[in-house]
Amino acid sequence: MAQVKFTSILITGASSGIGKALALEYAAPGVHLALTGRNAERLAEVADAASAKGAHVLSEIVDVMDRVQMQAFIEKADAAAPLGLVIANAGISGGGTIPDDEATRDIFAINLAGVIDTVLPAANIMRAHGQGRIAIVSSVAGYRGLPSAPAYSASKVAVKAWGDAIRPSLGEDGVGLTMIHPGFVESRITETNDFKMPFLMAADKAAAIIAKGLAKGKREIAFPKRMVWPVRLLCMLPGPLFDAIMARAPKKK
């Protein structure tokens, strides 16, 4: 299978975790990186590290929930170097087990609306170019709503369903779409977990797996396999049995 080398890449949520690791994975001479994040100090550190590796870096603090800001940043990045890859990675986690909890609203706003605000303008630009790839970061928790993390898992289920739904029409215009489903990866999201996380993976290892899959044009990248398949089987269980098992699962704060 022919592999694609991306030389103009936009990554949201690039100031930490998987986003940061991906920025440094792709950073190299001749590569244009457009990076957004929520923390100015951390984002500047990532931009400096990527620049030190020879990449051309455009970095800005952009609210992924601000459609106007996001579209302007994406257009600016594309004007600097036509985008070949856009990774909608920005996301948050937390509790939100109560329906009217503010955390629930924030999680859905960033994890779902933030993805939409990134993907739609990027897709329009790539369709005009007749090429490119969009990657949406969901989660292994995105195969089914999980009682242990209701808002987080449901937001990831939503972006998975939406990404799968728009893939065929994007493909008609030469734009590929990849769904990414990581398990537990070392990040600011997982560092708050006070329970044992099976197969916890370093962010740089996760970034290498993702970059390899994207170069091959995979429609889905899910890892680690030792976690993915048990979760998929769990999600296929009948509702009452699924509920009984998940009632014993540790709750995400």
C-alpha positions as a Python dict, from the first residue, in 0.01 Angstrom:
ca = {
    (1, 'M'): (0, 0, 0),
    (2, 'A'): (137, 339, -102),
    (3, 'Q'): (199, 569, 191),
    (4, 'V'): (136, 943, 201),
    (5, 'K'): (387, 1186, 348),
    (6, 'F'): (205, 1485, 491),
    (7, 'T'): (389, 1816, 474),
    (8, 'S'): (116, 2057, 584),
    (9, 'I'): (-66, 1951, 900),
    (10, 'L'): (-311, 2123, 1134),
    (11, 'I'): (-362, 1986, 1486),
    (12, 'T'): (-606, 2109, 1749),
    (13, 'G'): (-541, 2043, 2115),
    (14, 'A'): (-168, 2051, 2042),
    (15, 'S'): (-50, 2190, 2376),
    (16, 'S'): (-48, 1854, 2558),
    (17, 'G'): (-109, 1480, 2538),
    (18, 'I'): (-167, 1319, 2201),
    (19, 'G'): (-182, 1654, 2020),
    (20, 'K'): (159, 1758, 2148),
    (21, 'A'): (306, 1418, 2070),
    (22, 'L'): (167, 1429, 1716),
    (23, 'A'): (311, 1776, 1657),
    (24, 'L'): (657, 1652, 1759),
    (25, 'E'): (612, 1328, 1563),
    (26, 'Y'): (549, 1521, 1242),
    (27, 'A'): (795, 1806, 1303),
    (28, 'A'): (1075, 1796, 1046),
    (29, 'P'): (1241, 2018, 786),
    (30, 'G'): (999, 2109, 508),
    (31, 'V'): (690, 2037, 720),
    (32, 'H'): (436, 2312, 794),
    (33, 'L'): (255, 2271, 1125),
    (34, 'A'): (-50, 2473, 1231),
    (35, 'L'): (-113, 2421, 1602),
    (36, 'T'): (-387, 2533, 1839),
    (37, 'G'): (-430, 2480, 2211),
    (38, 'R'): (-585, 2631, 2521),
    (39, 'N'): (-271, 2708, 2722),
    (40, 'A'): (-41, 2974, 2576),
    (41, 'E'): (270, 2870, 2771),
    (42, 'R'): (243, 2500, 2688),
    (43, 'L'): (157, 2569, 2325),
    (44, 'A'): (459, 2798, 2290),
    (45, 'E'): (682, 2522, 2429),
    (46, 'V'): (546, 2274, 2174),
    (47, 'A'): (588, 2526, 1891),
    (48, 'D'): (948, 2595, 1995),
    (49, 'A'): (1027, 2223, 2014),
    (50, 'A'): (873, 2161, 1670),
    (51, 'S'): (1063, 2457, 1524),
    (52, 'A'): (1387, 2322, 1671),
    (53, 'K'): (1326, 2005, 1470),
    (54, 'G'): (1310, 2215, 1153),
    (55, 'A'): (936, 2255, 1101),
    (56, 'H'): (763, 2577, 995),
    (57, 'V'): (519, 2645, 1278),
    (58, 'L'): (207, 2858, 1298),
    (59, 'S'): (59, 2847, 1648),
    (60, 'E'): (-234, 3037, 1796),
    (61, 'I'): (-464, 3017, 2095),
    (62, 'V'): (-796, 2945, 1925),
    (63, 'D'): (-1125, 2846, 2087),
    (64, 'V'): (-1248, 2543, 1891),
    (65, 'M'): (-1604, 2639, 1985),
    (66, 'D'): (-1566, 2973, 1805),
    (67, 'R'): (-1661, 2894, 1445),
    (68, 'V'): (-1533, 3226, 1311),
    (69, 'Q'): (-1196, 3193, 1483),
    (70, 'M'): (-1151, 2835, 1372),
    (71, 'Q'): (-1238, 2906, 1010),
    (72, 'A'): (-1000, 3203, 1003),
    (73, 'F'): (-716, 2996, 1149),
    (74, 'I'): (-773, 2706, 909),
    (75, 'E'): (-781, 2943, 611),
    (76, 'K'): (-463, 3112, 734),
    (77, 'A'): (-287, 2777, 768),
    (78, 'D'): (-399, 2665, 423),
    (79, 'A'): (-280, 2993, 269),
    (80, 'A'): (66, 2933, 418),
    (81, 'A'): (79, 2578, 280),
    (82, 'P'): (-219, 2385, 132),
    (83, 'L'): (-338, 2153, 407),
    (84, 'G'): (-285, 1783, 354),
    (85, 'L'): (-390, 1663, 699),
    (86, 'V'): (-618, 1809, 966),
    (87, 'I'): (-639, 1633, 1303),
    (88, 'A'): (-940, 1729, 1516),
    (89, 'N'): (-790, 1630, 1849),
    (90, 'A'): (-901, 1891, 2104),
    (91, 'G'): (-1110, 1742, 2382),
    (92, 'I'): (-1174, 1733, 2753),
    (93, 'S'): (-1296, 1480, 3004),
    (94, 'G'): (-1451, 1489, 3350),
    (95, 'G'): (-1761, 1391, 3538),
    (96, 'G'): (-2099, 1519, 3436),
    (97, 'T'): (-2297, 1222, 3567),
    (98, 'I'): (-2591, 1452, 3649),
    (99, 'P'): (-2789, 1556, 3339),
    (100, 'D'): (-2783, 1929, 3417),
    (101, 'D'): (-2423, 1932, 3539),
    (102, 'E'): (-2222, 2213, 3376),
    (103, 'A'): (-1940, 1965, 3312),
    (104, 'T'): (-2168, 1766, 3081),
    (105, 'R'): (-2240, 2075, 2872),
    (106, 'D'): (-1872, 2169, 2851),
    (107, 'I'): (-1767, 1819, 2747),
    (108, 'F'): (-2022, 1802, 2467),
    (109, 'A'): (-1945, 2157, 2354),
    (110, 'I'): (-1572, 2096, 2312),
    (111, 'N'): (-1566, 1728, 2217),
    (112, 'L'): (-1850, 1748, 1964),
    (113, 'A'): (-1903, 2110, 1856),
    (114, 'G'): (-1527, 2171, 1861),
    (115, 'V'): (-1476, 1881, 1621),
    (116, 'I'): (-1750, 2005, 1391),
    (117, 'D'): (-1605, 2358, 1393),
    (118, 'T'): (-1270, 2211, 1287),
    (119, 'V'): (-1383, 1955, 1032),
    (120, 'L'): (-1640, 2153, 833),
    (121, 'P'): (-1415, 2444, 724),
    (122, 'A'): (-1124, 2205, 667),
    (123, 'A'): (-1342, 1976, 456),
    (124, 'N'): (-1461, 2262, 238),
    (125, 'I'): (-1103, 2371, 170),
    (126, 'M'): (-984, 2017, 99),
    (127, 'R'): (-1279, 1948, -130),
    (128, 'A'): (-1178, 2254, -333),
    (129, 'H'): (-824, 2112, -355),
    (130, 'G'): (-960, 1768, -445),
    (131, 'Q'): (-740, 1596, -188),
    (132, 'G'): (-644, 1574, 178),
    (133, 'R'): (-722, 1374, 489),
    (134, 'I'): (-920, 1457, 801),
    (135, 'A'): (-864, 1267, 1124),
    (136, 'I'): (-1106, 1279, 1417),
    (137, 'V'): (-988, 1166, 1758),
    (138, 'S'): (-1261, 967, 1932),
    (139, 'S'): (-1173, 702, 2192),
    (140, 'V'): (-1203, 335, 2270),
    (141, 'A'): (-1479, 469, 2496),
    (142, 'G'): (-1653, 590, 2181),
    (143, 'Y'): (-1799, 253, 2081),
    (144, 'R'): (-2090, 279, 2325),
    (145, 'G'): (-2210, 513, 2599),
    (146, 'L'): (-2042, 404, 2922),
    (147, 'P'): (-2201, 463, 3265),
    (148, 'S'): (-1853, 512, 3411),
    (149, 'A'): (-1798, 824, 3195),
    (150, 'P'): (-2140, 924, 3051),
    (151, 'A'): (-2068, 1262, 2896),
    (152, 'Y'): (-1718, 1178, 2773),
    (153, 'S'): (-1808, 845, 2616),
    (154, 'A'): (-2130, 977, 2462),
    (155, 'S'): (-1948, 1273, 2307),
    (156, 'K'): (-1696, 1032, 2155),
    (157, 'V'): (-1975, 804, 2030),
    (158, 'A'): (-2128, 1109, 1862),
    (159, 'V'): (-1812, 1214, 1678),
    (160, 'K'): (-1754, 855, 1567),
    (161, 'A'): (-2105, 831, 1424),
    (162, 'W'): (-2074, 1169, 1253),
    (163, 'G'): (-1732, 1092, 1107),
    (164, 'D'): (-1849, 755, 972),
    (165, 'A'): (-2155, 924, 823),
    (166, 'I'): (-1968, 1196, 631),
    (167, 'R'): (-1682, 975, 510),
    (168, 'P'): (-1848, 859, 183),
    (169, 'S'): (-1942, 1208, 62),
    (170, 'L'): (-1595, 1342, 145),
    (171, 'G'): (-1444, 1052, -46),
    (172, 'E'): (-1636, 1150, -358),
    (173, 'D'): (-1433, 1472, -360),
    (174, 'G'): (-1099, 1306, -292),
    (175, 'V'): (-1088, 1371, 83),
    (176, 'G'): (-1020, 1081, 319),
    (177, 'L'): (-1145, 1053, 676),
    (178, 'T'): (-991, 852, 958),
    (179, 'M'): (-1146, 783, 1297),
    (180, 'I'): (-893, 744, 1579),
    (181, 'H'): (-984, 542, 1889),
    (182, 'P'): (-707, 548, 2150),
    (183, 'G'): (-720, 361, 2477),
    (184, 'F'): (-559, 512, 2788),
    (185, 'V'): (-277, 748, 2685),
    (186, 'E'): (-63, 954, 2921),
    (187, 'S'): (-210, 1305, 2911),
    (188, 'R'): (-368, 1579, 3120),
    (189, 'I'): (-697, 1388, 3081),
    (190, 'T'): (-571, 1058, 3223),
    (191, 'E'): (-347, 1205, 3494),
    (192, 'T'): (-657, 1284, 3703),
    (193, 'N'): (-778, 923, 3701),
    (194, 'D'): (-736, 756, 4040),
    (195, 'F'): (-801, 401, 3915),
    (196, 'K'): (-582, 147, 3739),
    (197, 'M'): (-578, 214, 3365),
    (198, 'P'): (-509, -104, 3166),
    (199, 'F'): (-245, -82, 2894),
    (200, 'L'): (-167, 285, 2968),
    (201, 'M'): (49, 406, 2680),
    (202, 'A'): (305, 686, 2648),
    (203, 'A'): (186, 972, 2426),
    (204, 'D'): (482, 948, 2188),
    (205, 'K'): (412, 579, 2125),
    (206, 'A'): (45, 660, 2057),
    (207, 'A'): (148, 936, 1816),
    (208, 'A'): (374, 697, 1623),
    (209, 'I'): (88, 447, 1585),
    (210, 'I'): (-149, 722, 1466),
    (211, 'A'): (100, 870, 1220),
    (212, 'K'): (170, 528, 1071),
    (213, 'G'): (-199, 456, 1027),
    (214, 'L'): (-268, 796, 871),
    (215, 'A'): (18, 753, 623),
    (216, 'K'): (-150, 429, 510),
    (217, 'G'): (-486, 604, 472),
    (218, 'K'): (-663, 381, 723),
    (219, 'R'): (-1031, 450, 785),
    (220, 'E'): (-992, 359, 1152),
    (221, 'I'): (-699, 351, 1393),
    (222, 'A'): (-778, 181, 1724),
    (223, 'F'): (-525, 80, 1988),
    (224, 'P'): (-403, -99, 2189),
    (225, 'K'): (-554, -412, 2036),
    (226, 'R'): (-549, -594, 2372),
    (227, 'M'): (-799, -334, 2495),
    (228, 'V'): (-994, -262, 2176),
    (229, 'W'): (-1131, -611, 2118),
    (230, 'P'): (-1253, -673, 2476),
    (231, 'V'): (-1428, -334, 2472),
    (232, 'R'): (-1591, -411, 2137),
    (233, 'L'): (-1715, -742, 2270),
    (234, 'L'): (-1840, -575, 2589),
    (235, 'C'): (-2035, -324, 2382),
    (236, 'M'): (-2210, -608, 2196),
    (237, 'L'): (-2357, -755, 2514),
    (238, 'P'): (-2733, -734, 2582),
    (239, 'G'): (-2834, -425, 2777),
    (240, 'P'): (-2901, -586, 3119),
    (241, 'L'): (-2573, -778, 3117),
    (242, 'F'): (-2382, -473, 2996),
    (243, 'D'): (-2537, -261, 3274),
    (244, 'A'): (-2455, -519, 3540),
    (245, 'I'): (-2088, -534, 3437),
    (246, 'M'): (-2051, -157, 3402),
    (247, 'A'): (-2205, -99, 3745),
    (248, 'R'): (-1881, -240, 3887),
    (249, 'A'): (-1655, -26, 3669),
    (250, 'P'): (-1458, 261, 3830),
    (251, 'K'): (-1619, 602, 3781),
    (252, 'K'): (-1432, 881, 3607),
    (253, 'K'): (-1407, 1201, 3809),
}
